[in-house]
Amino acid sequence: KNGLTKGYLFGVFCRYICAVVSGIVFFGAYAPSNFNAVTWSLWYNLTYLAVEAAITVAVISLPPVKKALEGLKSQI
């Protein structure tokens, strides 16, 4: 039960970690002057990934979407 949601959230968490590391290594020079690269990368990536995760969890929790995903799962 809720395996898709848990798996999705785990995937988003892993994506967040990779985005933070990438932000520190490759884009740290572009951080605003009042932030260091680590703080900027943590906050910047959290803002859009958290919103994306919340919207996606809400959509995949809708009964018609759940039913469609279960139908796809049974076909595979």
FENPE-V106321 format. One record per run of one state. SS is the DSSP state (H for helix, E for strand, - for the rest). FROM is the first residue (numbers start at 1). TO is the last residue. If there is no record, write none. Layout:
# FENPE-V106321
ss | from | to
SS | FROM | TO
SS | FROM | TO
This chain:
# FENPE-V106321
ss | from | to
- | 1 | 2
H | 3 | 30
- | 31 | 36
H | 37 | 60
- | 61 | 62
H | 63 | 75
- | 76 | 76
